[in-house]
Amino acid sequence: MNANPAKRERLLSLDVYRGFTMFLMASAGFGFTVLADTPGLRWWAHQFMHVEWEGFGIWDLIQPSFIFIVGVAMPFAFAIRSARGESHASQLKHAAKRSLTLLVVGMGIVCIHQGELFLNCITVLQQIAIAYFFAFFVLGRGWKVQGLTALAILAVHALLFQFGPGAGADVYAKNANFAAWLDFTLLGRYNSGGYTSFNAFSSIATVILGIMAGELIRSEAAEKKKVLWMMLAGVGLIGAGAALHPVIPVVKRIWTASWTLFAGGWAYLLLAAFYWIIEIRGWRRWSFIFQVVGMNSIAIYVLYQLLHGSIKDWLWVFTGPVLGPTGNLGVIIHACLVLAVHWYFVYWLYKRKIFLKVG
């Protein structure tokens, strides 16, 4: 085990956390949603479904984890660029190029899904693209500047929802809030699920929380202190989000200030757990399945978004005759087999040292 993670070019625990997150996404819930009406299993099944509005389940933590991880990786990536002698202007150019590429890829996927040209800034890649670019400006500025910037963003977000145009009696109601009004004004439509493009604004704070974690890990602090600080940050953020909930509800679909804090807290706890297990305890063998995914997260994301349904249908041609008669069990087994196809794709890339990157 390398005793100085601050000097590593890659942080294995971050790859594994990223891979774990994308593995969950590609699982499509392992088919557990078919158990939603089964007595005794309803709670478990609902953990793999998005909540309709307020609250959260395991499934709702995938997107904020992915965005948080982007922030954690930034101090490592840009430290390498600085070590190469790249100027700040050159790094800003890279950040802008990467953001634009993510925006184009994300919008391209949306257009393919819609079957037409369809302007949309709601899905995760567009959210990351915008948040990544603006979060770049606090990189290396210290935790006080970063923390105050994140809080200022969330305060502005809350004030716009409270006093901005478009809000109904309940300023956080689905498609009757400032962010929904903004989408309708600019794009001429609401999202049926209540998601909004303005989520990218509060997501800047999510990326900044990740940057703060990444800079803590790169610091010269003792390893156990890093884990302790991440755990304290996690508990504190969850507590802050929960405390705000009566005033600003925890709603992922509009990325409220309370949701940003609450989900950021869970992301800190998960990062602390992976870091302690892998970097401090050195327990790594189990993590290979997630490492493979984490090193090609964009590849599995694009595969899932474009071909998941097709892979599911193609595979059912061969598995359906056997699994169909088994009911819910067959659905779950089939979902796991589809996941195995996704995983093998990135494993194939890994074995050939092919790692797809954006920007």
Buried (B, 14 or more C-beta within 10 A) or exposed (E): EEEEBBEBEBBBBBBBBBBBBBBBBBBBBBBBBBBBEEEEBEEBBBBBBBBEBBBBBBBBBBBBBBBBBBBBBBBBBBBEBBEEEBEEEEBEEBBBEBBBBBBBBBBBBBBEBEEEEEEBBBBBBBBBBBBBBBBBBBBBBEBEEBBEBBBEBBEEBBEBBBEBEBBEEEBBBBBBBBBBBBBBEEBEEBBEEBBBBBBBBBBBBBBBBBBBBBBBBBBEEEBEEBBBBBBEBBEEBBEBBBEBBEEBBBBBBBBBBBBBBBBBBBBBBBBBBBBBBBBBEEEBEEBEBBBBBBBBBBBBBBBBBBBBEEBBEEBBEEBEEEBEEEEBEBBBBBBEBBBEBBBEBBBEBBEEEEEBEBE
